Amino acid sequence: MSDIASLDLATQTRDLLSSLGVDDRRLSAQGLAITVRSPVNGQTLGHVASATVEETNAAIERAHGAFLTWRRIPAPRRGELVRLLGEELRANKDALGRLVSIEVGKSPSEGLGEVQEMIDICDFAVGLSRQLCGLTIATERAEHRMMETWHPIGVVGVISAFNFPVAVWAWNAALALVCGDSVVWKPSEKTPLTAIATDAILRRAITRFNASGDAAPDGLAELAVGGRETGAALVAHPRVPLVSATGSTEMGRIVGRELASRFGRAILELGGNNAAIVTPSADLDLALRGVAFAAMGTAGQRCTTLRRLFVHSSVYDAFVPRLKAAFSSVSVGSPLEGHLVGPLIDHAALERMQEALAAAMELGATVHGGERVDVGAPQAFYARPALVETPVHDGPVLDETFAPILYVLPYDDLEDAISLQNDVPQGLSSAIFTTDLREAELFLSARGSDCGIANVNIGTSGAEIGGAFGGEKATGGGRESGSDSWKGYMRRATNTINYGRDLPLAQGVTFDVG
């Protein structure tokens, strides 16, 4: 293994940001600033200015002013800006993908994959800009027409998490922009550099859009880098009718309460204690690959990471030893050097992982792996993925620990396994590995998984942008990305038009004033 500690990621980061159009001085903020470190080796990458509450409020006011203009631009023209954003992302995919890998600790393919998600949602949104349509509804009254119309909602606040620092913004911003909204983005304070880079890429697209004869108003897309106070200001502001927030369930409770107190809307993408079931008929080779990536990819730091696995007793002894071998042999180290399992985001994440494993052992579990891996960089926190054979579905098994821990339990009856899968507060993603049509259809039925994502013969993670992304229960109920998620970024009006000379009232009501 090379000397990770000596990697000069700070210089590499400055070069990448410069190539993306970011002024080098933005990394040398004084005063109220956020120190940014790479989890790859713990090196400080820079110091970024943190927005005050006053600056955040000013950004929101600018965004509101921009909305008043942007909503008047025809949707297909708004889609042209998003098309140009997609082009700029394609042109800068390598640089932004590398920056994601450095700032988050993702593998190069995952860093590039995140930028590809951004490109994909731009493509989706461009087509959507010509399809923002409502229904024409049958009316009981003669010579009347009833329909629904969708209108822009206003300023959309986006609060994103560290694990997908730019893709989640794109899921929201691409849709919001074509829907006629403006956007204020509060990125994770752990990953502000990728947000600054993305903002610079968007500025290039806006410059090209304006040069084509259109005019994107100032304030259309604002960036508010900061901590908890910045996010709180965004959530509390009455000019922000919708906030899309990604993070922990506890964060979602706080955001949801604040928005409800002022009748604001929320799109919440919160925790996911995701499970999969391996049935007797499963293709075990396929299941092994699906489970391994879902449980260990991104060092267990995806909201869709597989955290619980129910294996039928008849195949347990054939499958679980193979899975343990995969966990014990997977390469752990710098993702920039080709290792499959990279670092945890910080020391607190490693501590939570160790606490969860200790709690599981107290309940009689057998832990395979889970120890810290020394890579020669004291401020980088790597751990071998842990496979935990547990006799009980209790304790830490019921909690989402954002780390590569997979709890494994045997089962005998499929309906019992589905019941246990659903017996957690969250309801994000789920999967079943089976070649039995009846088992697959049961799992997908109303009696089956209660999650927003239910898969057959693939893992719980790696969703495409074409489907609506989100979950139920304590996952928040929000939907982002594809399908009809765009409706969350607009307001609906029901319209009734009388083109006759009479005035019949609905439900046969009469009110004759002579």
GUPAMI-816023 format. One record per residue (C-alpha): y, x, z; residue in one letter; residue number from 1. Coordinates in steps of 0.001 Angstrom, whole numbers. Layout:
# GUPAMI-816023
    north     east       up  aa    i
        Y        X        Z   A  NUM
...
***
This chain:
# GUPAMI-816023
    north     east       up  aa    i
        0        0        0   M    1
     3434     1361     -878   S    2
     6224     1837     1644   D    3
     7689    -1677     1739   I    4
    10355     -699     4246   A    5
    11911     1768     1793   S    6
    12305     -751    -1032   L    7
    16004    -1008    -1844   D    8
    16143    -4755    -2234   L    9
    19838    -4890    -1333   A   10
    20855    -2921    -4432   T   11
    18451    -4888    -6572   Q   12
    19918    -8125    -5222   T   13
    23491    -7032    -5954   R   14
    22501    -6089    -9502   D   15
    20787    -9430   -10048   L   16
    23746   -11378    -8705   L   17
    26145    -9359   -10836   S   18
    24080   -10118   -13944   S   19
    24309   -13810   -13058   L   20
    28088   -13673   -12776   G   21
    28518   -13436    -8996   V   22
    31353   -11266    -7708   D   23
    29942    -8423    -5599   D   24
    32554    -9108    -2914   R   25
    30797   -12347    -1999   R   26
    28121   -10239     -299   L   27
    30607    -8513     1994   S   28
    32159   -11401     3875   A   29
    33979   -10775     7144   Q   30
    34557   -13127    10064   G   31
    32556   -16362     9932   L   32
    29621   -15091     7887   A   33
    25875   -15489     7457   I   34
    23713   -12363     7417   T   35
    21058   -12649     4717   V   36
    17779   -10746     5020   R   37
    14791   -10514     2738   S   38
    11534   -11540     4417   P   39
     9749    -9058     2142   V   40
    10822    -6086     4257   N   41
    13497    -7406     6613   G   42
    16277    -5561     4822   Q   43
    19812    -6973     5022   T   44
    20874    -8172     1579   L   45
    24455    -9055     2406   G   46
    26881   -11103     4440   H   47
    28027   -14422     2992   V   48
    31048   -16460     4089   A   49
    30183   -19640     5984   S   50
    32214   -22754     5264   A   51
    34162   -24269     8118   T   52
    34079   -27997     8770   V   53
    37573   -28231     7279   E   54
    36457   -26425     4123   E   55
    33419   -28672     3843   T   56
    35565   -31781     4160   N   57
    37928   -30443     1501   A   58
    34983   -29849     -839   A   59
    33869   -33436     -307   I   60
    37347   -34746    -1123   E   61
    37385   -32694    -4334   R   62
    33963   -34056    -5234   A   63
    35144   -37606    -4630   H   64
    38093   -37080    -6938   G   65
    35761   -35651    -9574   A   66
    33472   -38660    -9259   F   67
    36313   -41031   -10089   L   68
    36644   -39256   -13446   T   69
    33010   -38368   -14139   W   70
    31775   -41952   -13775   R   71
    33876   -42874   -16822   R   72
    32145   -40327   -19069   I   73
    29324   -41970   -21095   P   74
    25919   -41103   -19668   A   75
    24650   -39331   -22830   P   76
    27695   -37059   -22661   R   77
    26964   -36379   -19004   R   78
    23471   -35508   -20149   G   79
    24947   -32880   -22464   E   80
    26191   -30931   -19442   L   81
    22701   -31004   -17943   V   82
    21258   -29885   -21294   R   83
    23569   -26887   -21234   L   84
    22540   -26172   -17643   L   85
    18921   -26114   -18796   G   86
    19836   -23634   -21530   E   87
    21605   -21365   -19059   E   88
    18620   -21506   -16710   L   89
    16312   -20529   -19562   R   90
    18538   -17592   -20427   A   91
    18649   -16436   -16794   N   92
    15140   -17401   -15702   K   93
    13927   -13854   -15057   D   94
    16927   -12844   -12955   A   95
    17066   -16023   -10881   L   96
    13279   -16049   -10452   G   97
    13356   -12470    -9175   R   98
    16142   -13365    -6755   L   99
    14064   -16270    -5416   V  100
    11161   -13869    -4834   S  101
    13356   -11419    -2944   I  102
    15216   -13939     -794   E  103
    12251   -16226       20   V  104
     9322   -13822     -242   G  105
     7549   -15611    -3071   K  106
     5316   -13995    -5647   S  107
     6938   -13284    -9034   P  108
     5005   -16144   -10648   S  109
     6142   -18554    -7939   E  110
     9735   -17385    -8230   G  111
     9666   -17933   -11982   L  112
     7823   -21205   -11471   G  113
    10608   -22505    -9270   E  114
    13174   -21829   -11984   V  115
    10861   -23498   -14501   Q  116
    10947   -26606   -12307   E  117
    14716   -26559   -12634   M  118
    14462   -26306   -16402   I  119
    11898   -29102   -16524   D  120
    14033   -31525   -14502   I  121
    17007   -30761   -16754   C  122
    14896   -31693   -19778   D  123
    13794   -34867   -18028   F  124
    17345   -35796   -17039   A  125
    18732   -35281   -20536   V  126
    16329   -37884   -21909   G  127
    17041   -40109   -18948   L  128
    20760   -40085   -19746   S  129
    20024   -42486   -22641   R  130
    17692   -44699   -20610   Q  131
    19630   -45750   -17505   L  132
    18756   -49361   -18124   C  133
    18545   -52558   -16112   G  134
    16621   -55788   -16614   L  135
    17539   -58975   -18391   T  136
    16258   -61737   -16118   I  137
    15262   -65293   -16992   A  138
    17708   -67808   -15547   T  139
    17121   -71453   -14658   E  140
    20553   -72472   -15971   R  141
    21159   -73380   -19623   A  142
    23602   -71235   -21583   E  143
    23586   -68536   -18939   H  144
    22373   -64971   -18963   R  145
    21352   -62946   -15908   M  146
    20964   -59178   -15880   M  147
    21201   -56143   -13649   E  148
    23504   -53190   -14206   T  149
    23268   -49726   -12679   W  150
    26444   -47862   -11728   H  151
    27146   -44384   -10295   P  152
    27153   -44349    -6502   I  153
    29619   -41547    -5698   G  154
    29358   -38158    -3995   V  155
    25748   -37099    -3432   V  156
    25171   -34660     -588   G  157
    22199   -32326    -1020   V  158
    20761   -30425     1952   I  159
    17964   -28099      839   S  160
    15405   -25984     2702   A  161
    14548   -22295     2399   F  162
    11093   -22681      859   N  163
    12329   -24140    -2443   F  164
    15912   -22925    -2313   P  165
    17003   -23956    -5813   V  166
    14436   -26333    -7314   A  167
    15179   -29125    -4836   V  168
    18890   -28884    -5645   W  169
    18037   -29234    -9328   A  170
    15799   -32272    -8697   W  171
    18795   -33971    -7123   N  172
    21716   -32558    -9084   A  173
    20286   -33083   -12571   A  174
    19666   -36753   -11851   L  175
    22923   -37261    -9945   A  176
    25010   -35735   -12732   L  177
    23532   -37883   -15510   V  178
    23846   -40930   -13260   C  179
    27600   -40290   -13004   G  180
    27758   -38837    -9494   D  181
    29301   -35654    -8157   S  182
    27358   -33296    -5882   V  183
    28048   -31298    -2723   V  184
    25253   -28860    -1888   W  185
    24550   -27393     1525   K  186
    21728   -24850      999   P  187
    19589   -23383     3770   S  188
    21463   -20708     5682   E  189
    18311   -18598     5250   K  190
    18638   -18568     1449   T  191
    22301   -18803      395   P  192
    22167   -16113    -2309   L  193
    19989   -18104    -4689   T  194
    22375   -21041    -4190   A  195
    25403   -18885    -5034   I  196
    23600   -17607    -8122   A  197
    22668   -21123    -9221   T  198
    26246   -22257    -8749   D  199
    27401   -19419   -11006   A  200
    24889   -20482   -13657   I  201
    26166   -24052   -13450   L  202
    29753   -22765   -13896   R  203
    28686   -21186   -17186   R  204
    27284   -24509   -18356   A  205
    30486   -26306   -17338   I  206
    32607   -23767   -19247   T  207
    30540   -24387   -22384   R  208
    30721   -28142   -21837   F  209
    34502   -28033   -21560   N  210
    34761   -25839   -24661   A  211
    32925   -28502   -26673   S  212
    35783   -30951   -26189   G  213
    34601   -32703   -23047   D  214
    36056   -32117   -19606   A  215
    34004   -31810   -16448   A  216
    36445   -32482   -13610   P  217
    37109   -29874   -10948   D  218
    34949   -30554    -7906   G  219
    32068   -32066    -9866   L  220
    29590   -29734    -8171   A  221
    30605   -28121    -4896   E  222
    28732   -25518    -2826   L  223
    29140   -25460      955   A  224
    27258   -22509     2431   V  225
    26920   -22790     6173   G  226
    24860   -23707     9184   G  227
    24228   -26861    11191   R  228
    27932   -27740    11471   E  229
    28335   -27703     7694   T  230
    25386   -30033     7244   G  231
    26631   -32331     9992   A  232
    30039   -32603     8320   A  233
    28400   -33552     5035   L  234
    26222   -36202     6656   V  235
    29096   -37705     8643   A  236
    31677   -37944     5874   H  237
    32439   -41516     4724   P  238
    33089   -40304     1157   R  239
    29389   -39380      836   V  240
    27413   -42593      249   P  241
    24111   -40768     -297   L  242
    22561   -37691     1297   V  243
    19322   -36160       73   S  244
    17971   -33954     2860   A  245
    14896   -31729     2824   T  246
    13638   -30214     6064   G  247
    11807   -30932     9274   S  248
    11020   -34392    10584   T  249
    13330   -33779    13530   E  250
    16179   -32893    11189   M  251
    15450   -36077     9255   G  252
    15700   -38175    12400   R  253
    19161   -36777    13099   I  254
    20340   -37225     9511   V  255
    18836   -40695     9230   G  256
    20462   -41919    12444   R  257
    23888   -40617    11443   E  258
    23702   -42156     7981   L  259
    22451   -45463     9351   A  260
    25368   -45577    11796   S  261
    27792   -45668     8859   R  262
    25473   -47525     6443   F  263
    25026   -44511     4206   G  264
    21902   -44023     2144   R  265
    19302   -41330     2723   A  266
    16676   -39672      545   I  267
    14573   -37838     3129   L  268
    11934   -35254     2200   E  269
    10514   -34138     5526   L  270
     7299   -32757     7007   G  271
     3828   -33039     5578   G  272
      617   -32518     7581   N  273
    -1447   -32727     4415   N  274
    -5211   -33156     4223   A  275
    -8032   -32929     1708   A  276
   -11590   -34228     1745   I  277
   -14590   -32414      229   V  278
   -17364   -34917     -477   T  279
   -21080   -34327    -1050   P  280
   -20646   -34731    -4825   S  281
   -17710   -32311    -5085   A  282
   -17689   -29439    -7549   D  283
   -17589   -26777    -4840   L  284
   -16315   -24018    -7142   D  285
   -13391   -26217    -8168   L  286
   -12788   -27292    -4575   A  287
   -12735   -23681    -3392   L  288
    -9994   -22748    -5836   R  289
    -8001   -25897    -5136   G  290
    -8209   -25543    -1363   V  291
    -7442   -21810    -1369   A  292
    -4166   -22131    -3284   F  293
    -3060   -25270    -1465   A  294
    -3657   -23691     1947   A  295
    -2536   -20098     1374   M  296
       14   -20251    -1457   G  297
     3605   -19418     -453   T  298
     2132   -18234     2875   A  299
     1619   -21849     3910   G  300
     5333   -22609     3662   Q  301
     5324   -25528     1263   R  302
     5888   -29060     2483   C  303
     2759   -29901      462   T  304
      660   -27051     1909   T  305
    -2895   -28087     2800   L  306
    -3186   -28015     6598   R  307
    -6305   -30091     7347   R  308
    -9660   -30132     5554   L  309
   -12518   -32593     6093   F  310
   -15838   -31333     4705   V  311
   -18939   -33523     4541   H  312
   -21680   -32311     6868   S  313
   -24179   -32018     4005   S  314
   -22078   -29375     2196   V  315
   -20279   -27821     5190   Y  316
   -22603   -24827     5474   D  317
   -22502   -24234     1732   A  318
   -18737   -24492     1399   F  319
   -16999   -23310     4561   V  320
   -18504   -19773     4628   P  321
   -17243   -19259     1070   R  322
   -13815   -20481     2125   L  323
   -13825   -18133     5137   K  324
   -14633   -15244     2815   A  325
   -11675   -16154      612   A  326
    -9365   -16275     3639   F  327
   -10576   -12929     4940   S  328
   -10367   -11132     1589   S  329
    -7137   -12485      110   V  330
    -4531    -9765     -303   S  331
    -1639    -9925     2175   V  332
     1472    -7874     1547   G  333
     4610    -7621     -510   S  334
     4585   -10387    -3128   P  335
     6717    -8130    -5305   L  336
     3721    -5811    -5601   E  337
     1178    -8440    -6616   G  338
     -195    -9597    -3266   H  339
    -1128   -13272    -3160   L  340
       22   -13985      395   V  341
     3522   -12862     1199   G  342
     5640   -12961     4343   P  343
     6614   -15723     6692   L  344
    10324   -16415     6522   I  345
    11155   -14942     9945   D  346
     9856   -13970    13374   H  347
    10173   -17510    14728   A  348
     7717   -18715    12075   A  349
     5192   -16073    13136   L  350
     5600   -17073    16785   E  351
     4996   -20748    15986   R  352
     1869   -19792    14081   M  353
      483   -17806    17006   Q  354
     1327   -20592    19456   E  355
     -536   -23131    17321   A  356
    -3616   -20918    17083   L  357
    -3632   -20342    20838   A  358
    -3390   -24089    21456   A  359
    -6289   -24734    19065   A  360
    -8492   -22201    20873   M  361
    -7758   -23890    24179   E  362
    -9297   -27051    22687   L  363
   -12467   -25210    21679   G  364
   -11606   -24165    18124   A  365
   -12915   -21018    16455   T  366
   -10151   -19099    14695   V  367
   -10902   -16859    11732   H  368
    -7922   -14631    10830   G  369
    -4365   -15450    11798   G  370
    -3421   -12007    13088   E  371
     -188   -10284    12159   R  372
     -573    -7810     9299   V  373
     1311    -4523     9642   D  374
     2974    -3625     6354   V  375
     5117     -823     7755   G  376
     8273    -2926     8041   A  377
     8891    -4057    11636   P  378
    11382    -6768    10614   Q  379
     9017    -8329     8077   A  380
     6486   -10836     9378   F  381
     3167   -11061     7566   Y  382
       25   -12792     8826   A  383
    -3484   -13204     7532   R  384
    -4149   -16862     6730   P  385
    -6104   -18563     9491   A  386
    -9110   -20824     8979   L  387
    -9674   -22790    12158   V  388
   -12973   -24619    12712   E  389
   -12095   -27256    15265   T  390
   -14289   -29800    17032   P  391
   -11402   -32213    17617   V  392
    -8689   -33840    15558   H  393
    -6120   -33329    18283   D  394
    -3482   -30977    19667   G  395
    -1930   -28656    17077   P  396
    -4032   -30253    14329   V  397
    -1694   -33244    14529   L  398
     1427   -31105    14104   D  399
     2864   -29464    11017   E  400
     3029   -25703    11587   T  401
     4866   -24071     8675   F  402
     2399   -21213     8281   A  403
     -970   -20519     6587   P  404
    -3250   -22353     9022   I  405
    -6072   -24561     7759   L  406
    -7923   -26730    10280   Y  407
   -11469   -27573     9133   V  408
   -13543   -30463    10486   L  409
   -16919   -31896     9416   P  410
   -17358   -35600     8663   Y  411
   -20231   -37953     7857   D  412
   -18585   -41197     6695   D  413
   -15860   -41204     4020   L  414
   -13929   -44070     5541   E  415
   -13849   -42193     8853   D  416
   -12496   -39110     7056   A  417
    -9794   -41167     5351   I  418
    -8878   -42715     8690   S  419
    -8496   -39273    10261   L  420
    -6520   -38037     7278   Q  421
    -4069   -40894     7778   N  422
    -3955   -40455    11573   D  423
     -877   -38200    11664   V  424
     2823   -39083    11707   P  425
     3498   -37684     8237   Q  426
     2358   -39039     4895   G  427
     3298   -36630     2121   L  428
      343   -35295      131   S  429
    -3442   -35673      116   S  430
    -6471   -34911    -2033   A  431
   -10147   -35632    -2455   I  432
   -12719   -33484    -4229   F  433
   -15460   -35677    -5640   T  434
   -17346   -36513    -8830   T  435
   -18199   -39996    -7549   D  436
   -15987   -42628    -9194   L  437
   -16343   -45018    -6248   R  438
   -15198   -42363    -3772   E  439
   -12216   -41431    -5938   A  440
   -11103   -45020    -6432   E  441
   -11514   -45836    -2736   L  442
    -9339   -42869    -1870   F  443
    -6626   -44056    -4278   L  444
    -6824   -47705    -3215   S  445
    -4874   -49599     -563   A  446
    -7717   -48730     1856   R  447
    -7418   -45047     1051   G  448
    -4764   -42385     1460   S  449
    -1465   -43587     2916   D  450
      467   -40671     1415   C  451
     3123   -40637    -1265   G  452
      939   -38205    -3241   I  453
    -2812   -38756    -3573   A  454
    -4776   -36438    -5867   N  455
    -8332   -36230    -7135   V  456
    -9961   -32849    -7786   N  457
    -6730   -30865    -7415   I  458
    -5069   -29599    -4263   G  459
    -2178   -31102    -2348   T  460
      554   -28800    -3694   S  461
     2030   -27970    -7083   G  462
     3496   -31349    -8089   A  463
     5002   -31767   -11563   E  464
     8519   -33098   -12045   I  465
     7440   -36129   -14095   G  466
     6233   -38044   -11048   G  467
     8332   -39252    -8146   A  468
     8037   -36723    -5319   F  469
     8032   -37847    -1705   G  470
     6022   -39341     1118   G  471
     5697   -42102     3657   E  472
     5990   -42493     7439   K  473
     7600   -39485     9117   A  474
     7902   -37745     5751   T  475
    10920   -39975     5273   G  476
    10088   -42361     2420   G  477
    12463   -40730      -62   G  478
    11667   -40060    -3706   R  479
    13102   -37298    -5882   E  480
    12506   -35878    -9330   S  481
    10702   -38014   -11920   G  482
     9574   -41576   -12609   S  483
    12302   -44018   -11505   D  484
    13706   -41815    -8730   S  485
    17048   -41965   -10585   W  486
    17644   -45416    -9126   K  487
    18266   -43816    -5745   G  488
    21383   -42148    -7161   Y  489
    22959   -45365    -8435   M  490
    24019   -48771    -7158   R  491
    22670   -51989    -8656   R  492
    24743   -55033    -9572   A  493
    23242   -58389   -10554   T  494
    25358   -60143   -13185   N  495
    25311   -63795   -14264   T  496
    27251   -64757   -17391   I  497
    28008   -68373   -18294   N  498
    28641   -68683   -22034   Y  499
    28604   -72499   -22066   G  500
    31130   -75172   -21103   R  501
    29237   -76673   -18160   D  502
    28924   -75243   -14664   L  503
    25412   -75998   -13404   P  504
    24683   -74616    -9941   L  505
    21428   -72929    -8990   A  506
    18696   -74808    -7107   Q  507
    20065   -78114    -8382   G  508
    23043   -78087    -6019   V  509
    25897   -80445    -6947   T  510
    29528   -80072    -5961   F  511
    31643   -82419    -8032   D  512
    35343   -82310    -7214   V  513
    36240   -84768   -10024   G  514
***
